[in-house]
Amino acid sequence: MNLEFLTNLESWILAYLLNSLWQLPLLFFAGWVTARLIGRTGPRAEHRVWAGVLILQSLLPACSALPWEWLRKTLSWFGDGSPSSSARVTVVMGAGTGLGVLHLPTALLTTIAMAYGAVCAYFLARFIWRCMRLDMLRREAVAVSLTSEAADTWLRCAKRFQVEDV
């Protein structure tokens, strides 16, 4: 593999992790407040809120870690609505120094990225394994036939709790 690609991948993973540190708790809090506000509408709406929060917690750190130069270049094709003969001011400064910037060793950053990749691979393999087991369990399932007394109790409970098609 190309060394530049690996360096870019490592930078993207670390940016994803860093953005996750502040975005995940913020999204969780927003989801918790929303779920509390709509709690009376029922579990279906609350489930949709939490499913949306989970999807956002997965995608938002990834989107914020993407390079957005392509969007700026695309939007510049359409122009900004200002006349083309407008004056422009350009200020060029030196590289400067980063005072107070946290510098971590490259080996540590690489180790963090590799550990994150290994954890993700482990949980992906575990998820695939559980899906295969669930499919096997579903294929081997058989319908339960209740005795007359158990069927009567079941119907009474279903009517009492207003549950259908269970």
Rosetta constraint file for C-alpha pairs under 8 A:
AtomPair CA 1 CA 5 HARMONIC 7.29 0.50
AtomPair CA 1 CA 6 HARMONIC 7.36 0.50
AtomPair CA 2 CA 6 HARMONIC 6.50 0.50
AtomPair CA 3 CA 7 HARMONIC 6.17 0.50
AtomPair CA 4 CA 8 HARMONIC 6.12 0.50
AtomPair CA 5 CA 9 HARMONIC 6.04 0.50
AtomPair CA 6 CA 10 HARMONIC 6.02 0.50
AtomPair CA 7 CA 11 HARMONIC 6.15 0.50
AtomPair CA 8 CA 12 HARMONIC 6.10 0.50
AtomPair CA 9 CA 13 HARMONIC 6.16 0.50
AtomPair CA 10 CA 14 HARMONIC 6.19 0.50
AtomPair CA 10 CA 109 HARMONIC 7.95 0.50
AtomPair CA 10 CA 110 HARMONIC 6.82 0.50
AtomPair CA 10 CA 113 HARMONIC 6.02 0.50
AtomPair CA 11 CA 15 HARMONIC 6.07 0.50
AtomPair CA 12 CA 16 HARMONIC 6.05 0.50
AtomPair CA 12 CA 65 HARMONIC 6.13 0.50
AtomPair CA 12 CA 66 HARMONIC 7.34 0.50
AtomPair CA 13 CA 17 HARMONIC 6.21 0.50
AtomPair CA 13 CA 113 HARMONIC 6.19 0.50
AtomPair CA 14 CA 18 HARMONIC 6.08 0.50
AtomPair CA 14 CA 109 HARMONIC 7.49 0.50
AtomPair CA 14 CA 112 HARMONIC 7.81 0.50
AtomPair CA 14 CA 113 HARMONIC 6.38 0.50
AtomPair CA 15 CA 19 HARMONIC 6.02 0.50
AtomPair CA 15 CA 65 HARMONIC 5.58 0.50
AtomPair CA 16 CA 20 HARMONIC 6.03 0.50
AtomPair CA 16 CA 61 HARMONIC 5.19 0.50
AtomPair CA 16 CA 62 HARMONIC 5.53 0.50
AtomPair CA 16 CA 64 HARMONIC 7.67 0.50
AtomPair CA 16 CA 65 HARMONIC 5.69 0.50
AtomPair CA 17 CA 21 HARMONIC 6.44 0.50
AtomPair CA 17 CA 61 HARMONIC 7.53 0.50
AtomPair CA 18 CA 22 HARMONIC 7.46 0.50
AtomPair CA 19 CA 23 HARMONIC 5.97 0.50
AtomPair CA 19 CA 61 HARMONIC 5.31 0.50
AtomPair CA 19 CA 64 HARMONIC 7.43 0.50
AtomPair CA 19 CA 65 HARMONIC 7.53 0.50
AtomPair CA 20 CA 24 HARMONIC 5.40 0.50
AtomPair CA 20 CA 57 HARMONIC 7.73 0.50
AtomPair CA 20 CA 61 HARMONIC 5.52 0.50
AtomPair CA 21 CA 25 HARMONIC 7.35 0.50
AtomPair CA 22 CA 26 HARMONIC 6.46 0.50
AtomPair CA 23 CA 27 HARMONIC 6.02 0.50
AtomPair CA 23 CA 57 HARMONIC 7.31 0.50
AtomPair CA 23 CA 60 HARMONIC 7.77 0.50
AtomPair CA 23 CA 61 HARMONIC 6.96 0.50
AtomPair CA 24 CA 28 HARMONIC 6.00 0.50
AtomPair CA 24 CA 57 HARMONIC 5.65 0.50
AtomPair CA 25 CA 29 HARMONIC 6.09 0.50
AtomPair CA 26 CA 30 HARMONIC 6.26 0.50
AtomPair CA 27 CA 31 HARMONIC 6.02 0.50
AtomPair CA 27 CA 53 HARMONIC 6.46 0.50
AtomPair CA 27 CA 56 HARMONIC 7.65 0.50
AtomPair CA 27 CA 57 HARMONIC 6.74 0.50
AtomPair CA 28 CA 32 HARMONIC 6.02 0.50
AtomPair CA 28 CA 53 HARMONIC 6.88 0.50
AtomPair CA 29 CA 33 HARMONIC 6.17 0.50
AtomPair CA 30 CA 34 HARMONIC 6.12 0.50
AtomPair CA 31 CA 35 HARMONIC 5.93 0.50
AtomPair CA 31 CA 49 HARMONIC 6.47 0.50
AtomPair CA 31 CA 50 HARMONIC 6.41 0.50
AtomPair CA 31 CA 53 HARMONIC 6.01 0.50
AtomPair CA 32 CA 36 HARMONIC 6.12 0.50
AtomPair CA 33 CA 37 HARMONIC 6.20 0.50
AtomPair CA 34 CA 38 HARMONIC 6.24 0.50
AtomPair CA 34 CA 49 HARMONIC 7.27 0.50
AtomPair CA 35 CA 39 HARMONIC 5.57 0.50
AtomPair CA 35 CA 46 HARMONIC 5.42 0.50
AtomPair CA 35 CA 49 HARMONIC 6.45 0.50
AtomPair CA 35 CA 50 HARMONIC 7.61 0.50
AtomPair CA 38 CA 42 HARMONIC 7.64 0.50
AtomPair CA 38 CA 45 HARMONIC 7.27 0.50
AtomPair CA 38 CA 46 HARMONIC 6.84 0.50
AtomPair CA 39 CA 43 HARMONIC 7.25 0.50
AtomPair CA 39 CA 45 HARMONIC 7.83 0.50
AtomPair CA 39 CA 46 HARMONIC 6.35 0.50
AtomPair CA 41 CA 45 HARMONIC 6.52 0.50
AtomPair CA 41 CA 46 HARMONIC 7.89 0.50
AtomPair CA 42 CA 46 HARMONIC 6.60 0.50
AtomPair CA 43 CA 47 HARMONIC 5.91 0.50
AtomPair CA 44 CA 48 HARMONIC 6.33 0.50
AtomPair CA 45 CA 49 HARMONIC 6.34 0.50
AtomPair CA 46 CA 50 HARMONIC 6.36 0.50
AtomPair CA 47 CA 51 HARMONIC 6.01 0.50
AtomPair CA 48 CA 52 HARMONIC 5.99 0.50
AtomPair CA 49 CA 53 HARMONIC 6.17 0.50
AtomPair CA 50 CA 54 HARMONIC 6.12 0.50
AtomPair CA 51 CA 55 HARMONIC 6.28 0.50
AtomPair CA 52 CA 56 HARMONIC 6.11 0.50
AtomPair CA 53 CA 57 HARMONIC 5.98 0.50
AtomPair CA 54 CA 58 HARMONIC 6.34 0.50
AtomPair CA 55 CA 59 HARMONIC 6.19 0.50
AtomPair CA 56 CA 60 HARMONIC 5.40 0.50
AtomPair CA 57 CA 61 HARMONIC 6.99 0.50
AtomPair CA 58 CA 62 HARMONIC 7.21 0.50
AtomPair CA 59 CA 63 HARMONIC 6.12 0.50
AtomPair CA 60 CA 64 HARMONIC 6.13 0.50
AtomPair CA 61 CA 65 HARMONIC 6.23 0.50
AtomPair CA 62 CA 66 HARMONIC 6.52 0.50
AtomPair CA 68 CA 72 HARMONIC 6.76 0.50
AtomPair CA 69 CA 73 HARMONIC 6.19 0.50
AtomPair CA 70 CA 74 HARMONIC 6.05 0.50
AtomPair CA 71 CA 75 HARMONIC 6.11 0.50
AtomPair CA 72 CA 76 HARMONIC 6.13 0.50
AtomPair CA 73 CA 77 HARMONIC 6.74 0.50
AtomPair CA 74 CA 78 HARMONIC 7.50 0.50
AtomPair CA 75 CA 79 HARMONIC 6.88 0.50
AtomPair CA 76 CA 80 HARMONIC 6.90 0.50
AtomPair CA 82 CA 86 HARMONIC 7.34 0.50
AtomPair CA 104 CA 108 HARMONIC 6.83 0.50
AtomPair CA 104 CA 109 HARMONIC 6.95 0.50
AtomPair CA 105 CA 109 HARMONIC 6.54 0.50
AtomPair CA 106 CA 110 HARMONIC 6.10 0.50
AtomPair CA 107 CA 111 HARMONIC 6.07 0.50
AtomPair CA 108 CA 112 HARMONIC 6.17 0.50
AtomPair CA 109 CA 113 HARMONIC 6.23 0.50
AtomPair CA 110 CA 114 HARMONIC 6.10 0.50
AtomPair CA 111 CA 115 HARMONIC 5.99 0.50
AtomPair CA 112 CA 116 HARMONIC 6.12 0.50
AtomPair CA 113 CA 117 HARMONIC 6.20 0.50
AtomPair CA 114 CA 118 HARMONIC 6.12 0.50
AtomPair CA 115 CA 119 HARMONIC 6.14 0.50
AtomPair CA 116 CA 120 HARMONIC 6.14 0.50
AtomPair CA 117 CA 121 HARMONIC 6.09 0.50
AtomPair CA 118 CA 122 HARMONIC 6.11 0.50
AtomPair CA 119 CA 123 HARMONIC 6.26 0.50
AtomPair CA 120 CA 124 HARMONIC 6.04 0.50
AtomPair CA 121 CA 125 HARMONIC 6.09 0.50
AtomPair CA 122 CA 126 HARMONIC 6.14 0.50
AtomPair CA 123 CA 127 HARMONIC 5.99 0.50
AtomPair CA 124 CA 128 HARMONIC 6.21 0.50
AtomPair CA 125 CA 129 HARMONIC 6.12 0.50
AtomPair CA 126 CA 130 HARMONIC 6.17 0.50
AtomPair CA 127 CA 131 HARMONIC 6.17 0.50
AtomPair CA 128 CA 132 HARMONIC 6.26 0.50
AtomPair CA 129 CA 133 HARMONIC 6.27 0.50
AtomPair CA 130 CA 134 HARMONIC 6.02 0.50
AtomPair CA 131 CA 135 HARMONIC 6.14 0.50
AtomPair CA 132 CA 136 HARMONIC 6.24 0.50
AtomPair CA 133 CA 137 HARMONIC 6.13 0.50
AtomPair CA 134 CA 138 HARMONIC 6.05 0.50
AtomPair CA 135 CA 139 HARMONIC 6.20 0.50
AtomPair CA 136 CA 140 HARMONIC 6.30 0.50
AtomPair CA 137 CA 141 HARMONIC 6.15 0.50
AtomPair CA 146 CA 150 HARMONIC 5.69 0.50
AtomPair CA 146 CA 151 HARMONIC 5.42 0.50
AtomPair CA 147 CA 151 HARMONIC 5.90 0.50
AtomPair CA 148 CA 152 HARMONIC 6.15 0.50
AtomPair CA 149 CA 153 HARMONIC 6.32 0.50
AtomPair CA 150 CA 154 HARMONIC 6.01 0.50
AtomPair CA 151 CA 155 HARMONIC 6.14 0.50
AtomPair CA 152 CA 156 HARMONIC 6.16 0.50
AtomPair CA 153 CA 157 HARMONIC 6.16 0.50
AtomPair CA 154 CA 158 HARMONIC 6.06 0.50
AtomPair CA 155 CA 159 HARMONIC 6.07 0.50
AtomPair CA 156 CA 160 HARMONIC 6.06 0.50
AtomPair CA 157 CA 161 HARMONIC 6.03 0.50
AtomPair CA 158 CA 162 HARMONIC 5.66 0.50
AtomPair CA 158 CA 163 HARMONIC 4.90 0.50
AtomPair CA 158 CA 164 HARMONIC 6.71 0.50
AtomPair CA 159 CA 163 HARMONIC 6.47 0.50
